Amino acid sequence: MADEVRRQRHGTATTFVRVSLVPIEGSAPLPPVDTAGEIRISGTPASRVAAVTRVGEVAAAANGVPVSGFSLAELESLAAIDGASLRSLLEELRAAGLELVAEAPLDLLRDARRAIEEVNIAGLTLARLTVDRSPSPDPLPLLRTVAELQRAVAVVRVFAPLPRRFNPAAPSTGFEDVKRVALARIVADNVQSIQVDWSLYGPKLAQVALTVGADDVDGVSGVDDLSQGMRRSPLEEVRRNIRAAGYDPVERNGRFDRLSK
């Protein structure tokens, strides 16, 4: 059922984005950006000034590649500590060169609707709605919340239903992960894309997820490692896995512009 919903919306196209990660701290030079579709600042900023300064540094060296960064929940906390409004912080980051807030973890946000609306008002794009930890073995209540949130804000383009952090005492099974992806595609039917993280969950689960409703792959390395030959490069590996699942790979950038067919 989930695959049918996915095909009705996207056909056989499966988008993916190559991401170059840069740390929030330090002044190390950026990795090569000519092959990346998104430069993502990773880590938690120590202060408002540190966040704005680092965005400016990265944006200046990005050569037009869209710059993303930060968890919206962390920005909520940072604004509160600084005694500022979330919107003013977001506007500062946008002025420094940020284009996308990297993620909005639904289960960590104090007021998800308000925070996501502030991202939109500040002129930024939300890269993805995420889940930090799985709050319950039953995913349906959370997935219904996602659908209700989208009806209210109408700006969530991508939802990544698999949790970003794992509970080592009660790890999920592959079956549970696949079922969560399928239910996300069916229940959150007003969200355009269901996403799976290539670097976090690995090629095998990502490939299976594509057959049960996912249509977008995040976290493909933005650095072309050709040490084992072109066929083993991150770009060719993700393309090969998408084709093996029965779909057509389409590279995109952080702005959701398609770069290839």
ABEGO torsion letter per residue (X at the ends): XAAAAAAAAAEABBBBBBBBBBBABEABBBBBAAABABBBBBEBBABAAAAAAAAAAAAAAAGGBBBBEEBAAAAAAAAAAAGBBAAAAAAAAAAAGBABBABBBAAABABAAAAAAAAAAAGBBBABBBBABBABABAAAAAAAAAAAAAAAGABABBBABBABBBAABBBBAAAAAAAAAAAAAABAABABBBBBAAAAEAAAAAAAAAAGBABBBGBBABBBAAAEAAABAAAAAAAAAAAAGBBBBBBBAAGBBABX
